[in-house]
Every structure is written in C-alpha cells, then in structure tokens.
Amino acid sequence: MAPFAELVRVAHAEPLLRRLRPWTGMRELHFSRCTEMDYTWGVPYIGTLRDGRYYVEGPHRSSPRIAETDSAQAAVSMVVDRLPPGCGPAFAGNATELAAHENAQSRR
C-alpha cells in the first residue's frame, strides 16, 4: 500500500482522531478541531517523505519536527500522545467561531 494511503487507513482506525476533521495538503495529514475552513492548527500533523517514511511536526509550521519513523502506526501514536486536553469532537464551524465559543464557555 502506498505510504499516504496507509497513513490515512491507520489514522482513520484511531477513535480519537476520528473525532477531528482531517484535511490534507502537501502530502500531509492534518487534524482540525473544527469542521469548516479556516481549520485549527492545534494538533501535530503527519507527512510522508519521498522514501516512504513518515514525519510528525507541529502543531504549527514553525514548530520543530517531532520525529521521523518507518511506521504509520508510530506516527499516528505520536499525534495521539500530543492531543490537547479535551480534544474533540470537532466543533461545527470554523476556527474563529470555535475560539469565540471557547471564550464564551470559559467566562461561564
């Protein structure tokens, strides 16, 4: 199986990641805490390398690379281990609406 397809299969099998909104770009699999664009960047993401290996970075583009691995399962586990507390299910809306919702909740 191609590395990216394997990554998607393994990530989909993880219940905690199924609670989030997956999105892709640049041979990377990202996970958003909201369902609509603009997506959130609070969760590390996984990319594929040309040699068929995987890397985990994030949660932001400016964050350092967390690790590289030969295993899609290991990469997914690294993301799950770094999920923010209380992550999921994905909020129905965009990142701005999610932030406003969370601010309103914290004031209660």
N, C-alpha and C positions, 0 to 999 in steps of 0.2 A: 504494500500500500504506500502511496506517495506520502512523504512526511507531513505535509499540511493536512491532508485528509485524515491521517492517523491522529494528528493533534486534535482536530475537530471532533473525531469519534471519541477520543479519551476525555476531552473536556465535557462533552455532552453527557457522558456517563457519570460525571461528578454532580451529585444533587445540589451542592452549594453553588456551583457555577451555573447550573440550570436556572437558578433563581434570578440571575442577572441577564442583561441584554447583551448578547455577543455582537461584535461588529469586527469587520476585517479591513485590512489595508496594508499594502507593502509587505505581503507575506507574514502578517502579524495577526494574532487573535487577541482582541481586547474584550473587556467585560465592563459594561456600564451599569451604574446604579439607577439609571433612568431609561425609559423606553424610547424617547424621542431625541433627535439631534437638537441641540448640541449635547453630546454624551459627556459623562463624567470621566475623569482621569484619576480616580482614587484607588484603583486596583492595578497591581502589576499586570503586564501583558507578556505574551509568548510570541516569539518569532522563529522562523525557520532559517537555517543557514544553508548555503549552497551545497555543503557536503552532507545534507540530510540530518544534521543535528539541530538542536533547539537552543534558544537563549531566552532568559527571563529578564525583563527590565521593568523599570517603572517604580512608582506608578506614573511618573511624568517623563517626557522625553529627555529632560535634563538630569534625570536620576541615573546613577551609575548602573551598569549591568550587574544583576544579582548573581547569575551563574549561566554556564553552558552545560548541556547534557546530551547524551545519546538517546534519551528516553522521553517520549511524550508524557508518559505517566509521571516521571520525576518532575518534569516542567510544570505540569498541572498541580502536582502536590506542593511545589514551591509557591504557586499563586494562592492556593487554598490556605496554606500556612500564614500568608500575609494579608488575608482579607481583613478589612477594617471590622471592628466590633459591630455586631448587629447588621451586617451587610446583607441586604435582600429582604424581601423580594424587591425587584426593580420597581421604582416609582413610575406611575403613569404620567409622563410629562417629560420636559427637558431639564437640563442641569440648573437653569435659573429658577424654574418652578420648584425643583427639589430643594434648592438652597432656601427659598422662601418658606417652603413647608417645614423644613427642619428648624429654621429660625422661629417660626410660629410655635412649633412644638416645644422648643427649649424655653420659651417665655411662659409657658403654662405652669 
